[in-house]
Amino acid sequence: MKLVMFVLVLVGAVGTSGAQELLEARITKLVEQAASEQTPPAARTVRLTLDEAVSRALENNLDIAVQQLNPQIADLDIASAQAAFSPTFDSTIGTTSRVQPSTTQLDGGQRVVSDTATYNAGLTKALKWGGASIDAAWSNNRNATTSIFSSFNPSYRSNFDVIYTQPLLRGFKIDSNRQRLQVTRLSRELSDIDLRRLITNTEAAVRSAYWDLVIASEAINVQEQFVELAEDLITDNQARVELGTLAPIDIIQSQAEAAQRRQVLTEALQVRRTVELILKRLMVSGTDDALWEAEVVPVDRPRFDASPVNIEEAIRTALAQRTDIARSRRQLDINDINLRAARDTTLPALDVRASYTLQGLGGTQFVRSGLGGDVGSVLPGGYVDSLNQLIGNDFPAWNVSMTLSYPLGQSAAETSYARAQIQAKQTQAQIEQMELQIATEVTNAGLQIQSSLRRIEAATAARELARQQLDAEQSKFEVGASTNFFVVQAQRDLADAQRAELQTILDHQKSRIEFDRAQQTSLTQGSIIIVSGGGN
């Protein structure tokens, strides 16, 4: 409306012929500008081969991007499990002051004051072999007292202790730390298997969606051809009506047929858009991806592969490589670890403990004449004296002991182990069931290929016969030996035959994809019962 008002104002304001030409040029420019603003830009076209589509999906697919993070998480779990075997450092620094009243003459005074400072450090480490553990502790203290019986004041004490604990039964072959580490390592392999399963299934889905788009595009071409045939038939019938060789009612029939074919063409266009959206969903990294708004034009065309398939060899390949059976076997390994851990908890706890201690004492020494007597001499000393005695191994001490612990009667660990044994048998049966299922799926996929080959032969023959039938009806119609109804019917039969042929070609292409996929992975993860194992 604004454009029209502007034009009217210009027309009223300009009167000369030169101004009139200027006005017309201005109007033309304004109209072109308005038209360009109202016409949406054409969608960008992207031509893709099948390999390019697969490559884009493997690079951009969001499901794969999410799954690729799981192995990294599993690596962190392994690092966390390995941390149990890292040494632990601990230290203590403190001071204590105590004032005690005297209760006997041996207390060293009526009121004894003691000040003690401690500074200790130690390392503790669990060993991967044999479930052993080793502890090293270095303890030091300084004590100052008012007791007259003290020989060293202040006194310095240093101890260095090494303790080695070795289980002989429970915890010797496996314990909770080693169980967790082994399970997390196998879980890391499960993450890799799940990623491989997703990549394989995504690749198969892209190939299937790509061929769906190819067939949908071909279906549009076929429908466009039949729309043209219907419109040509309308033109031919109109000419025949003008010549008086055809009744006007036949034009209505051909027009109705053309309208119906345009409706089918519209449906084919909608199918193509839907299939294209499915393919884009697999290839883009988000709605901001340039491919999301573009029109995908498939370049490759289905290749008719009539080569026979070796079903027996495919079954052997599937049993060796399929991700679901590989995943179940890894879970079976986890069950074996948990079963060994459950059995370990039923054993008696028999541990050997060995310790060795070094001691040192230093400080200012008071030499007295008798118990509580006067100080005769003072020998200076300090903390270094205690360290020298420690290093010189002047006052060693060692100890070896063995402890045994065993519950009387049936323990909860024995019950858990019995339950785990039953579950292990159940999981083995599940593996055998899965192997049978895999053989069935691969065999069925191979039979689908053989069936699709026969269907393609039949569909091709049917399409050729429909083409010959249409040519015959058109020839008879031109000489008046047939009617418009039979020509339309022959065109419908040819359209149906071509759609059926396209569908059989698509089914064959998908059956090849499914046959290859069935040897590598399944659409489900594949899972068995996980045995709950005990730890120490």
KOLMI-956488 format. One record per residue (C-alpha): residue in one letter; x, y, z. Coordinates in Angstrom, 2 decimals, always signed. Layout:
<rs>
A;X;Y;Z .
...
</rs>
This chain:
<rs>
M;+0.00;+0.00;+0.00 .
K;+2.88;+2.36;+0.78 .
L;+4.36;+1.60;-2.62 .
V;+1.04;+2.46;-4.37 .
M;+0.66;+5.76;-2.45 .
F;+4.20;+6.70;-3.33 .
V;+3.53;+6.02;-7.01 .
L;+0.34;+8.16;-6.94 .
V;+2.19;+11.07;-5.35 .
L;+4.88;+10.90;-8.01 .
V;+2.29;+10.77;-10.80 .
G;+0.54;+13.89;-9.47 .
A;+3.76;+15.79;-8.99 .
V;+5.36;+15.15;-12.40 .
G;+3.94;+16.44;-15.64 .
T;+6.60;+16.62;-18.33 .
S;+7.55;+13.72;-20.62 .
G;+11.14;+13.60;-19.28 .
A;+9.87;+13.49;-15.77 .
Q;+7.42;+10.82;-16.87 .
E;+10.29;+8.60;-18.05 .
L;+12.11;+9.23;-14.80 .
L;+8.97;+8.27;-12.89 .
E;+8.55;+5.01;-14.82 .
A;+12.18;+4.05;-14.17 .
R;+11.74;+4.82;-10.47 .
I;+8.55;+2.78;-10.29 .
T;+10.23;-0.16;-12.01 .
K;+13.11;-0.05;-9.54 .
L;+10.79;+0.10;-6.56 .
V;+8.72;-2.83;-7.83 .
E;+11.84;-4.95;-8.39 .
Q;+13.11;-4.08;-4.90 .
A;+9.77;-4.97;-3.30 .
A;+9.64;-8.24;-5.20 .
S;+13.16;-9.19;-4.10 .
E;+12.25;-8.50;-0.45 .
Q;+9.10;-10.67;-0.59 .
T;+10.65;-13.62;-2.46 .
P;+12.46;-16.00;-0.10 .
P;+15.99;-16.97;-1.13 .
A;+16.35;-20.37;-2.73 .
A;+17.71;-23.13;-0.51 .
R;+21.37;-23.95;-0.96 .
T;+21.95;-27.26;-2.70 .
V;+24.58;-29.71;-1.43 .
R;+25.47;-32.69;-3.59 .
L;+26.66;-35.65;-1.55 .
T;+28.03;-39.05;-2.38 .
L;+27.35;-41.95;-0.05 .
D;+30.92;-41.91;+1.31 .
E;+30.71;-38.17;+1.96 .
A;+27.45;-38.64;+3.86 .
V;+29.00;-41.36;+6.02 .
S;+32.10;-39.22;+6.65 .
R;+29.98;-36.24;+7.72 .
A;+27.97;-38.44;+10.10 .
L;+31.05;-39.94;+11.75 .
E;+32.47;-36.45;+12.22 .
N;+29.37;-34.52;+13.32 .
N;+26.84;-37.00;+14.73 .
L;+25.84;-35.86;+18.22 .
D;+25.14;-39.37;+19.52 .
I;+28.69;-40.40;+18.63 .
A;+30.04;-37.21;+20.21 .
V;+28.28;-38.11;+23.48 .
Q;+29.42;-41.75;+23.39 .
Q;+33.04;-40.74;+22.75 .
L;+33.16;-39.20;+26.24 .
N;+32.44;-42.52;+27.97 .
P;+35.92;-44.02;+27.32 .
Q;+37.43;-40.87;+28.84 .
I;+35.22;-41.31;+31.90 .
A;+36.31;-44.95;+32.10 .
D;+39.98;-43.87;+31.99 .
L;+39.33;-41.69;+35.03 .
D;+37.69;-44.64;+36.79 .
I;+40.82;-46.72;+36.12 .
A;+43.01;-43.94;+37.50 .
S;+40.79;-43.81;+40.58 .
A;+41.09;-47.57;+41.09 .
Q;+44.87;-47.47;+40.66 .
A;+45.06;-44.73;+43.29 .
A;+44.34;-47.39;+45.93 .
F;+47.90;-48.71;+45.35 .
S;+49.56;-45.31;+45.64 .
P;+51.41;-44.62;+48.91 .
T;+49.68;-42.52;+51.54 .
F;+51.71;-40.02;+53.54 .
D;+50.62;-38.90;+56.98 .
S;+52.23;-36.67;+59.57 .
T;+51.52;-35.40;+63.07 .
I;+52.92;-32.36;+64.86 .
G;+51.74;-31.54;+68.34 .
T;+52.64;-30.42;+71.82 .
T;+51.33;-31.45;+75.23 .
S;+51.80;-29.96;+78.70 .
R;+50.79;-31.84;+81.84 .
V;+50.99;-30.96;+85.55 .
Q;+50.48;-33.95;+87.86 .
P;+50.23;-34.07;+91.65 .
S;+52.47;-36.53;+93.41 .
T;+50.95;-39.79;+94.61 .
T;+54.14;-41.65;+95.52 .
Q;+57.71;-40.77;+96.39 .
L;+58.79;-42.15;+93.02 .
D;+56.97;-39.37;+91.13 .
G;+60.07;-37.22;+91.47 .
G;+58.51;-34.26;+93.22 .
Q;+55.41;-32.90;+94.89 .
R;+54.25;-31.32;+91.64 .
V;+55.62;-32.76;+88.38 .
V;+55.40;-30.73;+85.16 .
S;+55.96;-32.49;+81.79 .
D;+56.07;-30.80;+78.38 .
T;+56.11;-33.08;+75.33 .
A;+56.44;-32.14;+71.65 .
T;+55.82;-34.73;+68.93 .
Y;+56.63;-34.69;+65.22 .
N;+55.83;-37.91;+63.36 .
A;+55.61;-38.98;+59.70 .
G;+54.67;-42.18;+57.94 .
L;+53.93;-43.94;+54.63 .
T;+51.35;-46.64;+53.96 .
K;+51.14;-48.58;+50.70 .
A;+49.02;-51.48;+49.50 .
L;+50.84;-53.87;+47.16 .
K;+49.25;-55.35;+44.03 .
W;+50.92;-58.71;+44.55 .
G;+49.50;-61.01;+47.19 .
G;+47.30;-58.36;+48.81 .
A;+50.14;-57.34;+51.14 .
S;+50.57;-53.95;+52.74 .
I;+53.59;-52.16;+54.14 .
D;+53.68;-49.36;+56.71 .
A;+56.67;-47.23;+57.61 .
A;+56.51;-44.81;+60.51 .
W;+59.07;-42.36;+61.90 .
S;+58.14;-40.95;+65.30 .
N;+59.97;-38.34;+67.35 .
N;+59.27;-36.60;+70.64 .
R;+60.94;-34.14;+72.99 .
N;+60.11;-34.33;+76.68 .
A;+61.04;-31.88;+79.41 .
T;+60.07;-32.63;+83.04 .
T;+60.64;-31.43;+86.60 .
S;+60.95;-34.99;+87.94 .
I;+64.19;-35.49;+89.90 .
F;+64.34;-39.10;+88.67 .
S;+64.69;-38.18;+85.02 .
S;+68.07;-39.14;+83.58 .
F;+67.62;-37.10;+80.41 .
N;+66.10;-33.65;+80.58 .
P;+65.10;-32.69;+78.01 .
S;+65.03;-36.13;+76.39 .
Y;+64.71;-36.91;+72.68 .
R;+63.28;-40.21;+71.43 .
S;+63.24;-41.40;+67.80 .
N;+61.65;-44.61;+66.51 .
F;+61.52;-46.02;+63.00 .
D;+59.02;-48.88;+62.48 .
V;+58.45;-51.03;+59.40 .
I;+55.41;-53.34;+59.41 .
Y;+54.69;-55.86;+56.65 .
T;+51.32;-57.63;+56.62 .
Q;+50.78;-60.58;+54.28 .
P;+47.44;-62.42;+53.97 .
L;+47.85;-66.12;+53.29 .
L;+44.24;-67.14;+52.53 .
R;+41.57;-64.44;+52.34 .
G;+42.86;-61.54;+50.27 .
F;+45.90;-63.36;+48.86 .
K;+44.68;-63.92;+45.28 .
I;+42.19;-61.06;+45.11 .
D;+40.87;-58.31;+47.30 .
S;+38.52;-55.37;+46.92 .
N;+41.19;-53.06;+45.45 .
R;+42.39;-55.53;+42.83 .
Q;+38.81;-56.52;+42.06 .
R;+37.82;-52.93;+41.40 .
L;+40.90;-52.29;+39.22 .
Q;+40.28;-55.37;+37.06 .
V;+36.59;-54.60;+36.70 .
T;+37.21;-50.97;+35.72 .
R;+39.70;-52.06;+33.06 .
L;+37.12;-54.39;+31.56 .
S;+34.53;-51.60;+31.81 .
R;+36.89;-49.47;+29.74 .
E;+36.79;-52.14;+27.04 .
L;+32.99;-52.12;+27.27 .
S;+33.03;-48.38;+26.55 .
D;+35.12;-48.99;+23.43 .
I;+32.75;-51.75;+22.32 .
D;+29.71;-49.50;+22.84 .
L;+31.38;-46.75;+20.81 .
R;+32.15;-49.20;+18.00 .
R;+28.55;-50.43;+18.09 .
L;+27.20;-46.89;+17.81 .
I;+29.58;-46.00;+14.97 .
T;+28.64;-49.14;+13.03 .
N;+24.92;-48.62;+13.54 .
T;+25.18;-44.95;+12.65 .
E;+27.03;-45.77;+9.46 .
A;+24.38;-48.35;+8.55 .
A;+21.60;-45.87;+9.35 .
V;+23.23;-43.21;+7.13 .
R;+23.55;-45.66;+4.25 .
S;+19.94;-46.72;+4.64 .
A;+18.69;-43.12;+4.87 .
Y;+20.82;-42.14;+1.87 .
W;+19.27;-44.84;-0.31 .
D;+15.82;-43.85;+0.99 .
L;+16.53;-40.34;-0.24 .
V;+17.76;-41.66;-3.60 .
I;+14.62;-43.73;-4.11 .
A;+12.40;-40.86;-2.92 .
S;+14.06;-38.58;-5.47 .
E;+13.62;-41.18;-8.20 .
A;+9.97;-41.58;-7.23 .
I;+9.47;-37.84;-7.74 .
N;+11.02;-38.07;-11.19 .
V;+8.70;-40.96;-12.06 .
Q;+5.64;-39.07;-10.81 .
E;+6.63;-35.96;-12.75 .
Q;+6.85;-38.06;-15.90 .
F;+3.37;-39.45;-15.36 .
V;+1.99;-35.97;-14.66 .
E;+3.39;-34.95;-18.03 .
L;+1.81;-38.03;-19.64 .
A;-1.53;-37.14;-18.09 .
E;-1.30;-33.56;-19.31 .
D;-0.30;-34.75;-22.78 .
L;-3.34;-37.03;-22.74 .
I;-5.57;-34.03;-21.88 .
T;-4.15;-32.06;-24.82 .
D;-4.58;-35.02;-27.16 .
N;-8.16;-35.58;-25.99 .
Q;-9.01;-31.92;-26.48 .
A;-7.76;-32.13;-30.06 .
R;-9.81;-35.27;-30.65 .
V;-12.91;-33.60;-29.21 .
E;-12.46;-30.68;-31.58 .
L;-12.19;-33.14;-34.47 .
G;-15.29;-34.93;-33.24 .
T;-13.58;-38.30;-32.76 .
L;-13.87;-38.25;-28.97 .
A;-16.66;-37.42;-26.55 .
P;-16.17;-34.38;-24.25 .
I;-16.71;-36.60;-21.24 .
D;-13.36;-38.27;-21.89 .
I;-11.59;-34.96;-21.22 .
I;-13.03;-34.92;-17.69 .
Q;-11.67;-38.40;-17.06 .
S;-8.18;-37.44;-18.22 .
Q;-8.30;-34.22;-16.17 .
A;-9.31;-36.18;-13.06 .
E;-6.44;-38.57;-13.68 .
A;-3.99;-35.65;-14.00 .
A;-5.26;-34.13;-10.75 .
Q;-4.81;-37.43;-8.94 .
R;-1.25;-37.78;-10.24 .
R;-0.38;-34.26;-9.11 .
Q;-1.64;-35.26;-5.66 .
V;+0.60;-38.33;-5.70 .
L;+3.50;-36.09;-6.78 .
T;+2.82;-33.80;-3.81 .
E;+2.89;-36.80;-1.47 .
A;+6.18;-37.95;-3.02 .
L;+7.67;-34.50;-2.40 .
Q;+6.61;-34.71;+1.26 .
V;+8.13;-38.17;+1.59 .
R;+11.39;-36.86;+0.18 .
R;+11.47;-33.99;+2.68 .
T;+10.85;-36.41;+5.55 .
V;+13.57;-38.80;+4.41 .
E;+15.98;-35.91;+3.85 .
L;+15.34;-34.71;+7.41 .
I;+16.18;-38.18;+8.77 .
L;+19.47;-38.16;+6.85 .
K;+20.32;-34.65;+8.02 .
R;+19.65;-35.64;+11.64 .
L;+22.43;-38.19;+11.33 .
M;+24.93;-35.87;+9.63 .
V;+24.66;-32.47;+11.34 .
S;+26.09;-31.26;+14.64 .
G;+23.08;-29.03;+15.39 .
T;+20.53;-26.71;+13.85 .
D;+23.26;-24.13;+13.29 .
D;+24.99;-26.51;+10.87 .
A;+24.91;-25.12;+7.31 .
L;+23.75;-28.49;+6.01 .
W;+20.58;-28.30;+8.12 .
E;+19.06;-25.55;+5.95 .
A;+20.46;-26.86;+2.65 .
E;+18.84;-29.25;+0.18 .
V;+20.70;-32.55;+0.01 .
V;+21.00;-33.99;-3.49 .
P;+22.28;-37.60;-3.53 .
V;+24.79;-38.28;-6.28 .
D;+25.26;-42.06;-6.12 .
R;+22.75;-44.52;-7.50 .
P;+22.01;-48.03;-6.27 .
R;+24.20;-50.71;-7.78 .
F;+22.60;-54.01;-8.50 .
D;+24.83;-56.59;-6.79 .
A;+23.77;-60.10;-7.73 .
S;+26.77;-61.79;-6.12 .
P;+25.82;-64.67;-3.79 .
V;+26.31;-64.43;-0.02 .
N;+28.11;-66.97;+2.14 .
I;+25.85;-67.29;+5.16 .
E;+28.03;-69.80;+7.02 .
E;+31.11;-67.60;+6.75 .
A;+29.02;-64.59;+7.80 .
I;+27.85;-66.45;+10.93 .
R;+31.44;-67.24;+11.90 .
T;+32.41;-63.61;+11.39 .
A;+29.47;-62.42;+13.48 .
L;+30.23;-64.79;+16.37 .
A;+33.83;-63.52;+16.40 .
Q;+33.26;-59.79;+15.87 .
R;+29.75;-58.70;+16.85 .
T;+29.72;-56.07;+19.53 .
D;+26.86;-57.58;+21.52 .
I;+28.60;-60.94;+21.92 .
A;+31.93;-59.18;+22.60 .
R;+30.22;-57.07;+25.24 .
S;+28.63;-60.11;+26.85 .
R;+31.97;-61.92;+26.92 .
R;+33.57;-58.96;+28.67 .
Q;+30.71;-58.96;+31.15 .
L;+31.31;-62.67;+31.62 .
D;+34.93;-61.86;+32.46 .
I;+33.66;-59.34;+35.02 .
N;+31.46;-62.06;+36.46 .
D;+34.49;-64.36;+36.78 .
I;+36.32;-61.64;+38.72 .
N;+33.35;-61.02;+40.99 .
L;+32.88;-64.78;+41.48 .
R;+36.53;-65.16;+42.55 .
A;+36.09;-62.22;+44.92 .
A;+32.96;-63.82;+46.38 .
R;+34.79;-67.11;+46.87 .
D;+37.70;-65.29;+48.52 .
T;+35.42;-63.87;+51.20 .
T;+34.50;-67.42;+52.29 .
L;+38.13;-68.23;+53.19 .
P;+39.53;-67.84;+56.72 .
A;+41.49;-64.66;+57.40 .
L;+45.04;-65.91;+58.06 .
D;+47.58;-63.07;+58.10 .
V;+51.28;-62.94;+58.89 .
R;+52.55;-59.69;+60.41 .
A;+56.23;-58.87;+60.69 .
S;+57.66;-55.69;+62.19 .
Y;+61.11;-54.26;+62.78 .
T;+61.84;-51.25;+64.98 .
L;+64.87;-49.01;+65.39 .
Q;+65.13;-46.84;+68.54 .
G;+67.23;-43.93;+69.63 .
L;+67.48;-41.79;+72.78 .
G;+69.31;-38.53;+73.30 .
G;+69.37;-35.33;+75.29 .
T;+71.14;-33.72;+78.26 .
Q;+72.02;-36.58;+80.64 .
F;+72.20;-36.14;+84.45 .
V;+74.44;-38.59;+86.34 .
R;+73.14;-38.85;+89.92 .
S;+74.52;-40.46;+93.04 .
G;+71.84;-43.02;+93.71 .
L;+68.11;-42.88;+93.09 .
G;+66.97;-39.28;+93.31 .
G;+70.41;-38.18;+94.53 .
D;+72.36;-35.10;+93.70 .
V;+73.58;-34.57;+90.14 .
G;+77.21;-35.58;+89.97 .
S;+77.88;-34.63;+86.38 .
V;+76.03;-33.41;+83.32 .
L;+76.67;-34.92;+79.89 .
P;+75.45;-32.58;+77.14 .
G;+73.47;-34.10;+74.28 .
G;+70.54;-33.55;+71.98 .
Y;+68.36;-34.81;+69.18 .
V;+71.37;-35.81;+67.03 .
D;+72.28;-38.45;+69.60 .
S;+68.97;-40.20;+69.16 .
L;+69.35;-40.12;+65.37 .
N;+72.86;-41.62;+65.59 .
Q;+71.57;-44.49;+67.73 .
L;+68.73;-44.97;+65.27 .
I;+71.04;-45.13;+62.25 .
G;+73.52;-47.28;+64.10 .
N;+70.80;-49.84;+64.91 .
D;+71.85;-49.75;+68.57 .
F;+68.48;-50.80;+69.99 .
P;+66.62;-53.00;+67.49 .
A;+63.37;-54.83;+68.09 .
W;+61.44;-57.22;+65.85 .
N;+58.23;-59.17;+66.00 .
V;+56.52;-61.86;+63.89 .
S;+52.94;-62.93;+64.52 .
M;+50.15;-64.82;+62.82 .
T;+46.44;-64.17;+63.28 .
L;+43.52;-66.40;+62.30 .
S;+39.88;-65.39;+62.02 .
Y;+37.07;-67.71;+60.85 .
P;+33.32;-67.45;+61.50 .
L;+31.62;-70.49;+62.99 .
G;+28.59;-71.81;+61.07 .
Q;+27.42;-70.74;+57.63 .
S;+28.44;-67.15;+56.98 .
A;+26.77;-64.53;+54.79 .
A;+29.81;-64.72;+52.48 .
E;+29.15;-68.41;+51.78 .
T;+25.53;-67.67;+50.93 .
S;+26.57;-64.87;+48.57 .
Y;+29.10;-67.14;+46.90 .
A;+26.51;-69.87;+46.34 .
R;+24.17;-67.31;+44.78 .
A;+26.99;-66.00;+42.55 .
Q;+27.71;-69.54;+41.31 .
I;+24.09;-69.96;+40.19 .
Q;+24.19;-66.59;+38.45 .
A;+27.40;-67.58;+36.66 .
K;+25.69;-70.66;+35.23 .
Q;+22.80;-68.48;+34.15 .
T;+25.07;-66.03;+32.35 .
Q;+26.77;-68.87;+30.48 .
A;+23.37;-70.02;+29.25 .
Q;+22.63;-66.45;+28.16 .
I;+25.83;-66.41;+26.09 .
E;+24.74;-69.57;+24.29 .
Q;+21.28;-68.10;+23.75 .
M;+22.85;-64.95;+22.28 .
E;+25.02;-66.98;+19.91 .
L;+21.91;-68.73;+18.60 .
Q;+20.16;-65.38;+18.19 .
I;+23.12;-64.01;+16.24 .
A;+23.15;-67.00;+13.91 .
T;+19.42;-66.53;+13.35 .
E;+19.75;-62.81;+12.56 .
V;+22.63;-63.30;+10.12 .
T;+20.87;-66.18;+8.38 .
N;+17.68;-64.15;+8.06 .
A;+19.63;-61.20;+6.65 .
G;+21.25;-63.46;+4.06 .
L;+17.89;-64.95;+3.06 .
Q;+16.50;-61.43;+2.65 .
I;+19.21;-60.72;+0.06 .
Q;+18.36;-63.86;-1.87 .
S;+14.66;-63.01;-1.72 .
S;+15.23;-59.42;-2.86 .
L;+17.17;-60.61;-5.90 .
R;+14.22;-62.70;-7.04 .
R;+11.83;-59.82;-6.33 .
I;+13.93;-57.45;-8.45 .
E;+13.82;-59.85;-11.38 .
A;+10.06;-60.16;-11.09 .
A;+9.54;-56.41;-10.65 .
T;+11.74;-55.58;-13.63 .
A;+9.81;-58.03;-15.82 .
A;+6.49;-56.60;-14.58 .
R;+7.61;-53.05;-15.31 .
E;+8.70;-53.97;-18.82 .
L;+5.40;-55.71;-19.52 .
A;+3.51;-52.69;-18.18 .
R;+5.51;-50.45;-20.53 .
Q;+4.68;-52.68;-23.48 .
Q;+1.02;-52.76;-22.47 .
L;+0.91;-48.94;-22.34 .
D;+2.54;-48.67;-25.75 .
A;+0.01;-51.13;-27.16 .
E;-2.96;-49.28;-25.65 .
Q;-1.72;-45.94;-26.95 .
S;-1.26;-47.41;-30.43 .
K;-4.77;-48.86;-30.38 .
F;-6.15;-45.58;-28.99 .
E;-4.62;-43.62;-31.86 .
V;-6.45;-45.80;-34.40 .
G;-9.67;-45.85;-32.38 .
A;-9.36;-49.46;-31.26 .
S;-9.12;-48.57;-27.55 .
T;-10.69;-46.09;-25.19 .
N;-9.37;-43.37;-22.96 .
F;-10.17;-45.52;-19.90 .
F;-7.80;-48.31;-20.95 .
V;-5.00;-45.86;-21.74 .
V;-5.34;-44.27;-18.28 .
Q;-5.43;-47.70;-16.68 .
A;-2.28;-48.74;-18.54 .
Q;-0.52;-45.58;-17.35 .
R;-1.54;-46.39;-13.77 .
D;-0.26;-49.94;-14.13 .
L;+3.09;-48.70;-15.42 .
A;+3.36;-46.17;-12.57 .
D;+2.62;-48.90;-10.01 .
A;+5.13;-51.22;-11.68 .
Q;+7.86;-48.58;-11.60 .
R;+7.18;-47.79;-7.94 .
A;+7.31;-51.50;-7.14 .
E;+10.60;-51.84;-9.00 .
L;+12.10;-48.89;-7.13 .
Q;+10.94;-50.36;-3.83 .
T;+12.50;-53.76;-4.57 .
I;+15.79;-52.09;-5.50 .
L;+15.68;-50.16;-2.22 .
D;+14.86;-53.32;-0.28 .
H;+17.79;-55.11;-1.88 .
Q;+20.16;-52.26;-1.08 .
K;+18.95;-52.20;+2.53 .
S;+19.21;-55.97;+2.83 .
R;+22.88;-55.69;+1.84 .
I;+23.38;-53.01;+4.48 .
E;+21.61;-55.12;+7.10 .
F;+23.64;-58.21;+6.17 .
D;+26.90;-56.30;+6.68 .
R;+25.66;-54.71;+9.90 .
A;+24.43;-58.01;+11.33 .
Q;+27.99;-59.36;+11.13 .
Q;+29.42;-56.44;+13.12 .
T;+26.86;-55.30;+15.67 .
S;+23.23;-55.31;+16.74 .
L;+20.71;-52.56;+17.31 .
T;+20.78;-53.35;+21.05 .
Q;+23.77;-53.32;+23.39 .
G;+23.55;-56.92;+24.44 .
S;+23.70;-57.53;+28.18 .
I;+23.85;-60.40;+30.63 .
I;+23.35;-60.71;+34.36 .
I;+26.24;-59.22;+36.34 .
V;+27.32;-61.35;+39.28 .
S;+27.65;-59.32;+42.46 .
G;+31.05;-60.12;+43.93 .
G;+32.32;-59.58;+47.43 .
G;+35.47;-57.83;+48.45 .
N;+37.61;-57.58;+51.53 .
</rs>
